[in-house]
């Protein structure tokens, strides 16, 4: 019996590490951004929310945020203009 091999589909267009925002992230945010990058999320911008850096990532119509501590929120209450 021969197993069929399915190709691995990488949805990333650009690795998160190549973003101009990469150097603005904390180490915890970098780990989280790399994880989300495997699902096609890309860093859109970094926002300073009340003294805390919040990374905002987008994938197709989805939006995710990453707190300074690396906590991922895939259903943030944020408006993208």
Number of C-alpha atoms within 10 A of each C-alpha: 3 4 5 6 6 6 6 6 8 10 12 15 11 13 15 23 15 11 14 11 14 18 11 15 19 17 14 14 23 20 13 18 27 17 14 22 23 15 13 20 25 26 26 18 16 17 13 9 9 7 7 11 18 23 26 23 22 19 18 8 5 12 21 22 26 24 19 17 14 19 13 19 13 14 10 13 10 10 6 8 3
